[in-house]
Each structure stands twice: as structure tokens, then as C-alpha cells.
Amino acid sequence: MTQYQFREGSRITAVSAQTIGDELNRIQREDHAITPSAVVNAARPDDAPLHPAFEWDDAIAAEAHREHQARTLIRSVTIVRDEKREPVYTHVQSIGYMPTPVVAANDDLFQIAVKEATKRLKSAEEQVNILLRYSKGDDLVRVQAALQDIESAAARIEG
């Protein structure tokens, strides 16, 4: 039996990682792929193993969806500086999104943002390492190069 665990930083508490992994595996076997809509449909019955992982109150779920859309809007806005696009806002944990120059000018905010960027790089490194295990031929060379770039970026940002 495969043992499932949550990845570091996961905030899911309503359902165990084992239950989620087993259910996703079942859905994948039945549908040959996993889509968000298939997961929601499988979780819809009150007695479904994944049911507690979802918000079923439509008013609350709709508001959460709108907040997700708002985050997408905030992250999508860029400015052009020196012929390069850059985000207008930077996310600062437990504060929200702030103008990037404001974050850069404040040492505390900047360190929080750097810590978040480092976490994203580590997550990318983990994903590329997984792909590396399954790569062959030309793909292997490309994935190895990508991994080296990510490791180099993480080392530079960590100082």
C-alpha cells in the first residue's frame, strides 16, 4: 500500500493525506486522469471520503472563489521597466500584497518576501528532481540543466 503524506506547508486538516491519496488514485484509475471537476464530483456525496475537504456552503465557496480570482488579478498586473515586465505587487506573508518598491525599501518586508521566494524555489527544485528521476535522453540533459539553474538561483537568493 502506498503511504501518502502532505507536503511541507500544507494547510489541509479536514482529511488525512492517506485518504486524499487513496481517493485521487481511485479517481485516476477510473477516469485515467485527475481533473478538478472529477475530484469535486467524487467529493459531492455527504459520505464521500473527500467531502470534508471542501466548502459546500455556496455563499462561502463563492466568496472564496472571488478571493482566488482577486489574487489572480493582483498577480497579473505588471509594469514595463527597462523593456522588461515586472510585477507591480509582491506578496508578503501575513500582510498581503504590497507595491514591490515598498517591499524592497523595507528590510523586514524584503526578508519576508525573500523567504517566500526561497520556498517557491525549493518547491520547484523538488518538482524538477522528481522529473529528473523519470527523464531519458535529451530530456535528461534539459532537466539536469534546469535543476542546476534552480539550485544556483536558490543559492544566490539565500546569500
Backbone bond lengths (Angstrom), bond angles and torsions (degrees), N, CA, C in turn:
res aa  C-N    CA-C-N  psi(-1)  N-CA   C-N-CA  omega(-1)  CA-C   N-CA-C  phi
1 M - - - 1.454 - - 1.532 109.24 -
2 T 1.313 116.26 133.85 1.459 121.72 177.97 1.513 109.25 -73.70
3 Q 1.332 116.05 135.57 1.467 120.20 176.51 1.517 108.99 -100.56
4 Y 1.323 116.02 127.15 1.458 122.10 -179.82 1.523 109.99 -106.21
5 Q 1.324 115.42 144.61 1.457 122.41 174.88 1.514 107.77 -137.76
6 F 1.324 116.69 157.88 1.456 120.56 175.26 1.519 109.15 -76.32
7 R 1.313 116.35 146.63 1.452 118.99 174.13 1.527 108.42 -72.85
8 E 1.304 115.91 159.22 1.454 121.31 -178.81 1.525 110.16 -57.37
9 G 1.311 116.41 134.56 1.454 121.33 178.55 1.518 114.21 90.10
10 S 1.327 117.90 -3.50 1.462 120.41 -179.98 1.522 109.80 -62.48
11 R 1.324 115.93 141.52 1.463 120.95 -179.21 1.523 112.45 -109.85
12 I 1.302 117.21 11.53 1.464 120.83 -178.30 1.524 108.80 -78.49
13 T 1.324 116.02 126.98 1.463 120.03 -179.44 1.528 112.91 -128.67
14 A 1.322 117.54 -16.98 1.463 120.62 -172.98 1.528 113.33 -75.09
15 V 1.334 116.67 -22.44 1.461 121.54 -176.37 1.522 107.44 -140.86
16 S 1.321 117.48 144.15 1.462 120.81 -179.24 1.528 111.06 -72.67
17 A 1.311 115.18 154.92 1.466 120.72 176.92 1.525 110.36 -60.18
18 Q 1.321 116.58 -36.77 1.470 120.84 179.96 1.528 110.48 -62.97
19 T 1.329 116.68 -45.07 1.459 120.35 179.30 1.520 110.74 -62.91
20 I 1.320 116.42 -44.38 1.466 120.27 179.39 1.515 110.51 -62.07
21 G 1.327 116.87 -48.97 1.466 120.48 -179.36 1.511 112.49 -59.33
22 D 1.338 116.14 -44.54 1.464 120.08 179.33 1.523 111.46 -62.36
23 E 1.331 117.12 -43.46 1.465 120.88 -179.59 1.532 111.63 -67.27
24 L 1.331 117.12 -43.18 1.463 119.57 178.59 1.532 110.23 -62.50
25 N 1.317 116.29 -38.90 1.467 120.57 177.21 1.527 110.51 -62.94
26 R 1.328 116.82 -41.72 1.470 120.93 178.14 1.529 110.48 -62.48
27 I 1.337 116.40 -45.81 1.466 120.76 179.72 1.531 110.33 -61.88
28 Q 1.298 116.33 -43.63 1.476 120.48 179.89 1.524 110.72 -62.07
29 R 1.341 117.45 -42.38 1.467 120.34 178.95 1.526 111.01 -62.92
30 E 1.326 116.73 -40.81 1.462 120.53 -178.00 1.525 112.48 -74.40
31 D 1.332 117.44 -41.11 1.461 121.86 -173.55 1.534 113.21 -102.56
32 H 1.316 117.42 -7.40 1.470 123.86 -178.51 1.524 113.63 71.74
33 A 1.305 117.76 -3.82 1.467 122.63 176.13 1.525 106.22 -161.84
34 I 1.317 115.00 162.34 1.458 119.68 178.49 1.522 108.26 -111.94
35 T 1.323 115.52 125.36 1.460 120.48 174.23 1.523 107.75 -121.01
36 P 1.323 117.16 153.21 1.466 118.42 177.11 1.529 112.69 -55.28
37 S 1.326 117.16 -40.59 1.469 118.55 -178.41 1.526 111.34 -66.29
38 A 1.330 118.31 -35.36 1.466 120.86 177.56 1.529 110.72 -65.98
39 V 1.325 116.58 -38.31 1.464 120.58 179.34 1.529 110.01 -67.17
40 V 1.325 116.75 -44.99 1.474 119.99 178.92 1.527 109.80 -61.95
41 N 1.323 117.47 -44.18 1.461 119.99 -179.48 1.525 111.67 -63.44
42 A 1.318 116.98 -39.16 1.470 120.12 178.24 1.524 111.21 -66.94
43 A 1.325 116.97 -30.44 1.468 121.80 -177.98 1.527 113.20 -85.49
44 R 1.314 117.59 -11.01 1.466 121.48 -173.12 1.536 114.75 -59.69
45 P 1.327 120.65 -44.43 1.478 118.74 -179.72 1.539 111.53 -61.07
46 D 1.328 116.02 142.47 1.469 120.87 -177.62 1.527 112.90 -55.65
47 D 1.329 117.28 -32.68 1.458 120.09 -177.33 1.533 113.31 -95.06
48 A 1.318 117.77 7.68 1.468 121.09 179.25 1.529 109.79 -69.13
49 P 1.337 117.99 141.77 1.466 120.87 -178.24 1.531 114.14 -57.06
50 L 1.328 117.43 -33.08 1.467 120.60 -178.13 1.528 113.37 -91.07
51 H 1.309 117.23 -4.29 1.468 120.90 -176.35 1.531 113.02 -51.67
52 P 1.340 119.68 -45.18 1.476 119.71 -177.82 1.536 114.10 -67.08
53 A 1.309 118.02 -13.85 1.471 120.82 -178.71 1.531 112.12 -79.19
54 F 1.336 117.07 -8.80 1.460 120.81 -175.83 1.520 111.55 -116.02
55 E 1.324 114.25 153.05 1.464 121.31 172.90 1.521 107.08 -89.32
56 W 1.328 116.41 118.39 1.460 120.19 -177.00 1.516 113.02 -101.43
57 D 1.308 118.60 -8.01 1.459 121.66 174.11 1.528 106.53 -75.63
58 D 1.336 116.48 112.81 1.467 120.36 -173.16 1.524 113.51 -60.02
59 A 1.313 117.78 -34.18 1.473 119.42 -179.85 1.531 110.33 -66.68
60 I 1.311 116.67 -44.21 1.470 120.71 179.53 1.525 110.48 -68.20
61 A 1.344 116.11 -44.04 1.466 120.23 -179.49 1.528 111.03 -63.59
62 A 1.319 116.38 -39.33 1.469 120.06 179.15 1.519 110.43 -63.61
63 E 1.321 116.88 -41.69 1.472 120.43 179.17 1.532 110.22 -65.30
64 A 1.324 116.99 -41.54 1.468 120.51 177.74 1.533 110.40 -62.56
65 H 1.325 116.14 -39.46 1.465 119.88 177.98 1.528 110.66 -64.69
66 R 1.319 116.84 -42.38 1.470 119.71 177.92 1.528 110.67 -63.42
67 E 1.330 117.80 -37.26 1.468 120.46 177.31 1.533 110.33 -65.45
68 H 1.332 116.40 -38.38 1.467 119.98 175.25 1.535 109.95 -62.39
69 Q 1.325 116.24 -43.37 1.461 120.02 177.41 1.529 110.63 -62.28
70 A 1.320 117.54 -38.66 1.469 121.12 178.24 1.524 111.05 -63.15
71 R 1.343 116.60 -42.52 1.471 119.40 176.99 1.530 110.30 -60.70
72 T 1.325 115.77 -40.58 1.463 120.05 178.18 1.524 110.56 -62.46
73 L 1.329 117.12 -42.96 1.464 120.86 177.89 1.528 110.97 -61.07
74 I 1.322 116.40 -47.66 1.468 120.65 -178.42 1.525 110.64 -59.45
75 R 1.334 116.44 -44.19 1.473 120.38 -178.49 1.527 112.50 -72.43
76 S 1.328 117.58 -19.10 1.465 119.58 -175.01 1.527 113.85 -84.47
77 V 1.314 118.05 -15.58 1.462 121.48 -176.40 1.530 109.56 -81.93
78 T 1.334 115.30 127.27 1.462 120.59 178.47 1.524 109.89 -128.87
79 I 1.314 115.01 164.68 1.451 121.07 170.36 1.518 107.16 -123.56
80 V 1.314 115.43 157.75 1.462 119.77 178.00 1.518 107.67 -102.03
81 R 1.325 115.31 121.88 1.454 122.10 179.96 1.526 106.76 -133.38
82 D 1.321 115.95 123.76 1.469 121.33 -177.55 1.527 111.21 54.02
83 E 1.328 115.33 42.95 1.465 123.69 178.52 1.520 113.83 63.11
84 K 1.331 117.45 17.73 1.465 121.79 176.54 1.520 108.46 -124.97
85 R 1.331 114.56 142.80 1.458 119.72 176.88 1.523 109.14 -82.45
86 E 1.320 115.65 141.22 1.460 120.04 173.21 1.521 108.52 -143.36
87 P 1.319 116.09 151.35 1.461 118.83 -178.98 1.524 111.31 -66.21
88 V 1.315 115.34 145.53 1.464 120.74 177.38 1.527 109.27 -75.99
89 Y 1.330 116.47 -37.36 1.454 121.58 -174.77 1.521 111.67 -117.79
90 T 1.312 115.04 148.74 1.460 122.92 176.24 1.525 107.38 -121.37
91 H 1.325 115.72 136.97 1.461 119.49 179.15 1.520 109.90 -79.89
92 V 1.322 115.23 132.67 1.463 121.94 176.50 1.531 106.60 -121.11
93 Q 1.334 115.43 116.25 1.465 121.82 -177.12 1.516 111.69 -47.60
94 S 1.302 116.46 136.32 1.462 128.00 179.21 1.527 115.61 61.47
95 I 1.337 117.23 8.75 1.463 120.79 174.14 1.518 109.37 -117.57
96 G 1.313 116.12 -51.03 1.452 122.19 -177.00 1.515 109.62 128.10
97 Y 1.317 116.52 -155.21 1.462 122.10 -179.93 1.518 109.16 -93.61
98 M 1.329 115.18 136.40 1.458 121.13 179.30 1.521 108.50 -133.62
99 P 1.337 117.82 155.03 1.466 119.21 177.00 1.532 110.11 -56.39
100 T 1.312 115.58 132.24 1.469 120.63 -176.20 1.528 112.72 -54.12
101 P 1.347 120.46 -43.16 1.470 118.77 178.68 1.533 113.19 -61.93
102 V 1.335 117.05 -32.34 1.466 120.45 177.56 1.531 109.58 -67.07
103 V 1.324 116.26 -43.26 1.471 120.75 178.58 1.524 109.71 -62.71
104 A 1.319 116.47 -44.96 1.464 120.86 -178.28 1.527 112.51 -64.28
105 A 1.326 117.18 -29.06 1.469 121.29 -176.91 1.533 112.95 -83.62
106 N 1.325 117.49 -12.76 1.459 121.29 -177.99 1.527 108.63 -111.85
107 D 1.323 117.42 115.58 1.470 121.17 -175.15 1.525 113.02 -56.50
108 D 1.333 117.91 -42.87 1.465 120.32 -178.97 1.531 111.54 -64.71
109 L 1.327 116.23 -47.19 1.465 120.09 178.93 1.516 110.84 -63.81
110 F 1.325 116.00 -41.02 1.462 120.34 -179.79 1.527 110.70 -61.69
111 Q 1.324 118.07 -42.25 1.470 121.05 -179.97 1.525 111.32 -65.33
112 I 1.326 116.71 -37.58 1.462 119.92 176.57 1.530 109.75 -63.93
113 A 1.331 116.74 -44.23 1.471 120.84 179.68 1.523 111.01 -64.73
114 V 1.333 117.52 -39.21 1.464 121.15 177.95 1.527 109.90 -63.84
115 K 1.322 116.43 -41.14 1.472 120.48 178.23 1.532 110.50 -60.90
116 E 1.330 117.03 -42.37 1.467 120.77 177.85 1.529 111.05 -64.58
117 A 1.334 116.76 -42.07 1.465 120.28 178.89 1.525 110.21 -63.13
118 T 1.324 116.58 -39.46 1.462 121.04 178.74 1.525 110.23 -62.72
119 K 1.339 117.53 -41.29 1.463 120.54 177.57 1.521 111.14 -61.41
120 R 1.346 116.94 -40.39 1.470 120.24 179.03 1.528 110.62 -65.90
121 L 1.335 116.70 -38.90 1.469 120.01 177.48 1.527 110.66 -64.40
122 K 1.323 116.75 -42.24 1.474 120.70 178.91 1.529 110.05 -62.32
123 S 1.326 116.70 -39.62 1.454 120.62 177.94 1.533 110.60 -64.19
124 A 1.335 116.56 -42.98 1.468 120.63 177.23 1.526 110.16 -63.46
125 E 1.321 116.57 -40.51 1.471 120.53 179.12 1.531 110.68 -61.30
126 E 1.334 117.13 -43.41 1.463 120.99 177.90 1.531 110.81 -60.29
127 Q 1.330 116.60 -44.08 1.460 120.43 -178.62 1.526 111.43 -65.53
128 V 1.327 116.90 -42.61 1.468 120.20 -179.95 1.521 110.19 -68.13
129 N 1.323 118.29 -35.41 1.469 121.07 176.14 1.520 111.01 -61.21
130 I 1.331 116.26 -38.12 1.463 120.15 177.21 1.527 109.77 -64.57
131 L 1.339 116.16 -45.57 1.474 119.46 178.50 1.524 111.08 -62.21
132 L 1.323 116.48 -35.65 1.468 121.14 -179.98 1.526 111.12 -59.18
133 R 1.326 116.94 -39.18 1.463 121.02 179.76 1.520 112.92 -60.19
134 Y 1.341 116.26 -26.89 1.465 120.35 -175.55 1.531 113.01 -108.84
135 S 1.321 117.10 4.69 1.470 120.62 -176.51 1.516 111.63 -84.42
136 K 1.355 114.60 150.47 1.463 121.62 177.93 1.521 108.82 -140.25
137 G 1.321 116.69 156.65 1.461 122.61 172.73 1.507 114.09 54.96
138 D 1.349 115.19 -133.04 1.464 120.89 -178.88 1.527 111.88 -61.26
139 D 1.322 115.92 -34.83 1.462 119.34 178.13 1.525 110.81 -61.38
140 L 1.322 116.78 -39.24 1.458 121.11 179.51 1.522 110.69 -59.31
141 V 1.320 116.81 -44.36 1.469 121.30 -179.72 1.525 110.17 -63.68
142 R 1.328 117.36 -44.63 1.464 120.92 -179.43 1.528 111.95 -65.08
143 V 1.314 116.07 -42.55 1.459 119.91 -178.94 1.528 110.43 -68.48
144 Q 1.327 117.79 -38.93 1.469 120.71 176.33 1.530 110.52 -61.27
145 A 1.328 116.96 -42.01 1.467 121.06 179.19 1.532 110.48 -64.69
146 A 1.318 116.49 -41.23 1.460 120.12 178.41 1.523 110.67 -63.47
147 L 1.318 116.24 -42.10 1.461 120.33 178.94 1.524 110.85 -61.99
148 Q 1.317 117.29 -42.35 1.471 120.83 177.98 1.531 110.63 -61.87
149 D 1.327 116.75 -40.23 1.471 120.21 178.63 1.533 110.96 -63.55
150 I 1.315 116.32 -43.06 1.466 120.16 -179.65 1.526 110.07 -65.72
151 E 1.335 116.60 -44.85 1.461 120.22 179.51 1.531 110.53 -61.68
152 S 1.317 116.55 -39.68 1.453 121.22 178.61 1.523 110.94 -65.14
153 A 1.334 116.83 -42.97 1.464 120.64 178.84 1.525 110.50 -64.36
154 A 1.332 117.23 -41.90 1.462 120.54 179.63 1.535 110.50 -63.23
155 A 1.322 116.90 -41.60 1.470 120.64 179.15 1.536 110.71 -63.89
156 R 1.323 116.15 -40.62 1.476 119.09 179.91 1.523 111.92 -67.97
157 I 1.316 117.10 -41.37 1.462 119.28 -176.96 1.528 111.72 -72.23
158 E 1.339 116.23 -31.71 1.462 119.95 178.69 1.522 111.86 -75.14
159 G 1.333 115.76 -14.86 1.464 120.62 175.60 1.469 110.70 86.01
